[in-house]
Amino acid sequence: MTRAEWVEWDTRPTTPPAAVRLITIDAGNHREVASLRTHASQERFVAPVSHSFGDALCPPLVEGAPMVPWLRAAEADGGMVGFVMLARPSDVHPEPYLWRLLVDRRHQRRGVGRRILDLVVDECRALGAESLVTSWREGKGTPAPFYEHYGFRTTGRRLDGETEARLAFEDA
């Protein structure tokens, strides 16, 4: 870590933000969003934002149909603090899938991830969904405790080697 990085880390906010909101990613902010980084210990669990941009541009086929990406930046304290990407419901994929969630390393442990999930659940409910699915890799540092504490319950299924979990909105 360089001295400038250390100063930035040492002076980062540590209290919960007054508000978190999801905003559209556009030509004016995409570079700032792409610069968001997770903590080094989490890099094997969370894809970089640039990778997510590529997945959104060329969505993978699941059960013969492309996933329908919905991506937003999370803003708080006057700047970007996170990134989220869903696969929206479709005829082939009726249940929304939390594809990516990244809270920038400088804003972790402030309740930002939970606030982002609250907003994502609101979005899914507005779409008429009754649940949300996600998945994670197992191992030291896995995001499983975060999701389980929020209310996700494992389904017993594996998706591309990851543990699948579902949040039923009546439980949320």
C-alpha positions in Angstrom: 0.0 0.0 0.0 1.4 3.4 -0.9 1.4 6.3 1.5 -1.4 8.0 -0.4 -3.5 4.8 -0.2 -2.8 4.5 3.5 -3.9 8.1 4.2 -7.0 7.5 2.1 -7.7 4.3 4.2 -6.9 6.0 7.5 -9.3 8.9 6.8 -12.2 6.9 5.4 -15.6 7.3 6.9 -16.4 4.7 9.6 -20.0 5.7 10.6 -23.1 4.6 8.7 -24.0 7.0 5.8 -27.1 9.2 6.2 -28.5 7.8 3.0 -27.6 5.3 0.3 -29.2 5.4 -3.1 -28.9 3.4 -6.3 -28.1 5.5 -9.4 -27.9 4.7 -13.1 -24.4 4.1 -14.5 -23.8 6.4 -17.4 -21.0 8.1 -19.4 -20.4 10.6 -16.7 -19.8 8.1 -13.8 -18.8 4.8 -15.3 -15.1 5.3 -14.7 -15.6 6.1 -11.0 -17.9 3.1 -10.7 -15.3 0.9 -12.4 -12.7 2.1 -9.9 -14.6 0.6 -6.9 -12.6 -2.2 -5.3 -13.3 -4.7 -2.7 -10.9 -5.6 0.1 -7.9 -7.7 -1.1 -9.1 -10.6 1.0 -12.4 -10.7 -0.8 -11.1 -10.6 -4.4 -11.6 -14.3 -5.0 -15.3 -14.0 -4.0 -16.3 -10.8 -5.8 -15.6 -10.0 -9.5 -14.3 -6.6 -10.4 -16.8 -4.1 -11.7 -15.1 -4.1 -15.1 -15.9 -7.9 -15.3 -19.5 -7.1 -14.4 -19.7 -4.5 -17.2 -18.5 -7.2 -19.6 -21.1 -9.7 -18.4 -23.8 -7.0 -18.7 -22.7 -6.2 -22.3 -22.6 -9.9 -23.3 -24.9 -11.7 -20.8 -24.4 -15.5 -20.4 -27.0 -18.0 -21.6 -28.7 -19.8 -18.7 -31.2 -22.6 -19.7 -30.9 -21.4 -23.3 -31.8 -17.8 -22.7 -29.6 -14.7 -21.9 -29.8 -13.3 -18.4 -31.3 -9.8 -18.3 -28.8 -7.5 -16.5 -29.9 -4.5 -14.3 -26.9 -2.7 -12.8 -26.6 0.3 -10.6 -24.0 2.2 -8.6 -24.5 2.9 -4.9 -24.0 6.5 -3.9 -23.5 7.8 -0.3 -21.5 10.6 1.3 -21.3 12.4 -2.0 -19.5 9.6 -3.9 -19.7 6.1 -5.1 -19.6 3.4 -2.4 -20.7 0.3 -4.2 -22.1 -1.6 -7.2 -24.9 -4.1 -7.6 -26.1 -6.1 -10.6 -29.2 -8.2 -10.9 -30.5 -10.6 -13.5 -34.0 -9.3 -13.8 -36.9 -11.7 -14.1 -37.8 -13.0 -17.6 -40.1 -15.6 -19.1 -37.3 -18.2 -18.8 -35.8 -16.9 -15.5 -38.9 -15.8 -13.5 -36.9 -15.2 -10.2 -34.5 -12.3 -9.9 -30.9 -13.3 -9.3 -28.5 -11.1 -7.3 -25.6 -11.4 -9.7 -23.0 -9.1 -8.1 -22.8 -7.0 -5.0 -19.6 -5.0 -4.2 -19.1 -2.5 -1.4 -15.9 -0.5 -1.9 -13.2 -1.4 0.6 -13.2 2.1 2.0 -16.9 1.8 2.9 -17.2 -1.7 4.3 -18.5 -2.2 7.8 -20.7 0.9 7.6 -24.0 -0.9 6.8 -23.8 0.0 3.1 -24.2 -3.6 1.9 -27.4 -4.0 3.9 -28.8 -0.7 2.7 -28.0 -1.7 -0.9 -29.8 -5.1 -0.4 -32.8 -3.2 1.1 -33.0 -1.2 -2.1 -32.6 -4.2 -4.3 -35.4 -6.0 -2.5 -37.6 -3.0 -3.0 -36.8 -3.0 -6.7 -37.6 -6.8 -7.0 -40.9 -6.3 -5.1 -41.8 -3.5 -7.5 -41.2 -6.0 -10.3 -43.7 -8.4 -8.7 -41.1 -10.8 -7.4 -41.7 -12.8 -4.2 -38.0 -13.8 -3.7 -34.4 -13.2 -4.7 -31.7 -15.8 -5.4 -28.0 -15.4 -5.1 -25.0 -17.7 -4.8 -21.5 -17.6 -3.3 -18.2 -19.4 -3.2 -17.3 -21.3 0.0 -14.1 -20.7 1.8 -12.4 -18.5 4.4 -13.8 -15.0 3.9 -16.9 -16.1 2.1 -19.8 -13.6 2.0 -22.2 -16.4 3.3 -22.5 -14.9 6.8 -23.5 -11.5 5.5 -26.2 -13.0 3.3 -27.4 -15.5 5.9 -27.7 -12.7 8.5 -29.8 -10.7 6.0 -32.2 -13.7 5.7 -31.0 -15.7 2.7 -31.4 -19.5 3.2 -29.4 -22.1 1.3 -31.4 -24.2 -1.1 -29.1 -27.2 -1.3 -28.4 -26.5 -5.0 -25.0 -25.6 -6.5 -24.7 -23.1 -9.3 -21.4 -23.3 -11.2 -19.7 -24.6 -8.0 -21.3 -22.0 -5.8 -23.8 -22.4 -3.0 -27.3 -21.1 -4.0 -29.4 -19.2 -1.5 -32.9 -17.7 -1.6 -34.4 -14.8 0.2 -38.2 -15.1 0.5 -39.6 -11.6 0.8 -42.2 -12.5 3.5 -39.2 -13.4 5.7 -37.3 -10.2 4.8 
